[in-house]
Amino acid sequence: MNLAFVNNGSKIMGIFQKQILEHQKYIDYESNESTDFAEAYFKEMKKLENEPDFGGFGMQQLKNICFDLWSAGMETSTHVISWGILYILHHPEVARRIREELDSKICGDRTVTLDDKHKLPYTNAVINVFPDPYKFKPERFIDSGGNLKKIEEVL
């Protein structure tokens, strides 16, 4: 983890606490179903609050769990994005084609959105999971008409 991430840990925990407390207001403790982890946690906490060995469930523990899950996801995503950028840097022809596609399909200086995905087959091919992973070749996902091929694999 980087230093800025560690130094801002208390701010992040404060954000988690605020969201958890807000979320707690809307929990239906009568329902057997939970909509997410925090709701299930609070229901279990309430169920065990009168037990003599109760002690494993508390707000601090929930904040710690949320922080662990969030930071694990953040770190994983950061590494995947970093490797993607590294591959593109080592293949300037791919970077050039992405830039050309973006310039031709996205008007003006606006930010690319998910609504643009269907307009960017080459860019989508670059970020897709692909067969023969030791060969960097985004073209494998483009059909003869220049469109992104439909890929059925799901991670």
C-alpha positions as CSV (number, residue, x, y, z in Angstrom):
1,M,0.0,0.0,0.0
2,N,1.2,3.5,-0.7
3,L,1.9,6.1,2.0
4,A,-1.0,8.4,1.0
5,F,-3.4,5.5,1.4
6,V,-2.1,4.7,4.9
7,N,-2.1,8.3,6.0
8,N,-5.7,8.7,4.9
9,G,-6.9,5.6,6.7
10,S,-8.7,7.5,9.4
11,K,-10.6,9.5,6.8
12,I,-11.6,6.4,5.0
13,M,-12.7,4.8,8.3
14,G,-14.8,7.9,9.0
15,I,-16.5,7.5,5.6
16,F,-17.2,3.9,6.3
17,Q,-18.7,4.8,9.7
18,K,-21.0,7.4,8.2
19,Q,-22.2,5.1,5.5
20,I,-22.7,2.2,7.9
21,L,-24.7,4.3,10.3
22,E,-26.8,5.6,7.5
23,H,-27.3,2.1,6.2
24,Q,-28.2,0.8,9.7
25,K,-31.3,3.1,9.8
26,Y,-33.0,1.1,7.0
27,I,-32.4,-2.5,8.2
28,D,-35.5,-4.7,8.5
29,Y,-34.6,-6.8,11.5
30,E,-37.7,-8.9,11.1
31,S,-36.7,-10.2,7.7
32,N,-34.7,-13.4,7.4
33,E,-33.1,-12.1,4.1
34,S,-30.3,-9.6,4.1
35,T,-29.6,-7.4,1.1
36,D,-25.8,-7.1,1.8
37,F,-23.0,-8.0,4.1
38,A,-23.5,-5.0,6.5
39,E,-27.2,-5.9,7.0
40,A,-26.3,-9.5,7.7
41,Y,-23.6,-8.4,10.1
42,F,-26.0,-6.1,12.0
43,K,-28.7,-8.8,12.2
44,E,-26.2,-11.3,13.6
45,M,-24.9,-8.7,16.0
46,K,-28.5,-8.1,17.3
47,K,-29.2,-11.8,17.6
48,L,-26.0,-12.3,19.7
49,E,-26.1,-9.2,21.8
50,N,-27.5,-11.0,24.9
51,E,-25.1,-13.9,24.6
52,P,-22.5,-14.1,27.4
53,D,-19.6,-14.6,25.0
54,F,-20.7,-11.8,22.7
55,G,-17.7,-9.7,21.7
56,G,-16.8,-10.5,18.1
57,F,-19.4,-8.2,16.6
58,G,-19.1,-4.5,16.9
59,M,-19.0,-1.3,14.9
60,Q,-15.2,-1.2,14.9
61,Q,-15.0,-4.8,13.7
62,L,-17.5,-4.0,10.9
63,K,-15.5,-0.9,9.8
64,N,-12.3,-3.0,9.8
65,I,-13.9,-5.7,7.6
66,C,-15.2,-3.0,5.2
67,F,-11.8,-1.5,5.1
68,D,-10.2,-4.9,4.3
69,L,-12.7,-5.6,1.5
70,W,-12.4,-2.1,0.1
71,S,-8.6,-2.0,0.2
72,A,-8.3,-5.5,-1.3
73,G,-10.5,-4.5,-4.2
74,M,-8.7,-1.2,-4.6
75,E,-5.2,-2.8,-4.6
76,T,-6.3,-5.5,-7.1
77,S,-7.8,-3.0,-9.5
78,T,-4.8,-0.7,-9.2
79,H,-2.5,-3.6,-10.2
80,V,-4.6,-4.7,-13.1
81,I,-4.8,-1.1,-14.5
82,S,-1.1,-0.6,-14.0
83,W,-0.3,-3.8,-15.9
84,G,-2.6,-2.8,-18.7
85,I,-0.9,0.6,-19.0
86,L,2.5,-1.1,-19.0
87,Y,1.5,-3.4,-21.9
88,I,0.1,-0.4,-23.9
89,L,3.4,1.5,-23.2
90,H,5.4,-1.4,-24.6
91,H,3.2,-1.6,-27.7
92,P,3.0,2.0,-29.1
93,E,1.1,0.8,-32.2
94,V,-1.7,-0.3,-29.9
95,A,-1.7,3.1,-28.1
96,R,-1.8,4.8,-31.4
97,R,-4.8,2.8,-32.6
98,I,-6.6,3.5,-29.3
99,R,-6.0,7.2,-29.7
100,E,-7.1,7.1,-33.3
101,E,-10.3,5.3,-32.4
102,L,-11.1,7.7,-29.6
103,D,-10.4,10.7,-31.8
104,S,-12.6,9.5,-34.5
105,K,-15.5,8.2,-32.4
106,I,-15.7,10.6,-29.4
107,C,-16.6,14.2,-30.3
108,G,-14.8,17.0,-28.6
109,D,-13.0,17.0,-25.3
110,R,-15.7,15.1,-23.4
111,T,-15.0,12.2,-21.1
112,V,-15.6,8.7,-22.5
113,T,-18.6,7.0,-20.8
114,L,-20.0,3.5,-20.8
115,D,-22.5,4.6,-23.4
116,D,-19.5,4.9,-25.8
117,K,-18.5,1.3,-25.4
118,H,-20.2,0.0,-28.5
119,K,-18.4,2.7,-30.6
120,L,-15.0,1.6,-29.5
121,P,-14.4,-2.0,-30.6
122,Y,-10.6,-1.8,-30.7
123,T,-10.3,-0.2,-27.2
124,N,-12.7,-2.9,-25.9
125,A,-10.5,-5.5,-27.5
126,V,-7.4,-4.1,-25.7
127,I,-9.0,-4.5,-22.3
128,N,-10.7,-7.8,-22.9
129,V,-9.7,-11.3,-21.6
130,F,-8.1,-13.1,-24.5
131,P,-6.9,-16.5,-25.6
132,D,-3.1,-17.0,-26.0
133,P,-2.3,-14.6,-23.2
134,Y,1.4,-14.5,-23.9
135,K,0.8,-12.7,-27.2
136,F,-0.5,-9.1,-27.0
137,K,-2.8,-8.8,-30.0
138,P,-6.1,-6.9,-29.4
139,E,-7.0,-7.4,-33.1
140,R,-8.1,-10.9,-32.2
141,F,-11.4,-9.5,-30.9
142,I,-12.3,-7.5,-34.1
143,D,-14.3,-9.2,-36.8
144,S,-13.8,-8.6,-40.5
145,G,-16.3,-5.7,-40.5
146,G,-14.2,-3.8,-37.9
147,N,-16.6,-4.5,-35.0
148,L,-15.9,-6.0,-31.6
149,K,-16.6,-9.7,-31.6
150,K,-19.1,-11.0,-29.0
151,I,-17.1,-12.9,-26.3
152,E,-19.1,-15.4,-24.2
153,E,-16.5,-16.0,-21.4
154,V,-17.3,-14.5,-18.1
155,L,-14.8,-14.2,-15.3
